[in-house]
Amino acid sequence: MSLTLHLPDSDATVALGRALASILSRMDAPPALLLQGELGSGKTTLVRGFVESLPGAEAAEVSSPSFNICNLYPTSPGVAHFDLYRLEGMPPDDALFDSLEDPDTITVVEWIQFLPREMWPDQALFLEWTPSDTGRSLVLHAMGGAARDVVDALRPE
């Protein structure tokens, strides 16, 4: 199951991040967010909207974790924000897999294409950015029942 959205600007990307946070923060076992897109496509902007709308965000400074691979945000629920860009061709350490198994943490992974598909979690929302003439197109692919619930909640009526 998938859903295609058009994001005309960064405000729309932040708004989608906020909508995702609203849905996922109420779930008992939220799916991971797996993000794929070119540099500047809006991945970190989406994460900023997501994190900034959660309780505790005032103590979080959202940035791309390209150099330290992972940022942990003191929100409720907690958010583990991974960036695999620098790991191309190398496996991530166990922190990623520990985070994916932690029911109290929402895991967000940028540059998911650098993780072999067989290592992706079963319950995930795969967000795939593509350029468009105006803004960006985003396809949300639901992997597992929890992710299907998120896609259904985001689907325009």
Sequence and secondary structure as in RCSB ss.txt:
>XXXX:A:sequence
MSLTLHLPDSDATVALGRALASILSRMDAPPALLLQGELGSGKTTLVRGFVESLPGAEAAEVSSPSFNICNLYPT
SPGVAHFDLYRLEGMPPDDALFDSLEDPDTITVVEWIQFLPREMWPDQALFLEWTPSDTGRSLVLHAMGGAARDV
VDALRPE
>XXXX:A:secstr
 EEEEEE SHHHHHHHHHHHHHHHTT SS  EEEEE  TTSSHHHHHHHHHHTSTTGGG      TTTSEEEE  
SSEEEEEE GGGTTS   HHHHHHHH TTEEEEEESGGGS GGGS SSEEEEEEEE SSSEEEEEEEESHHHHHH
HHHHS  
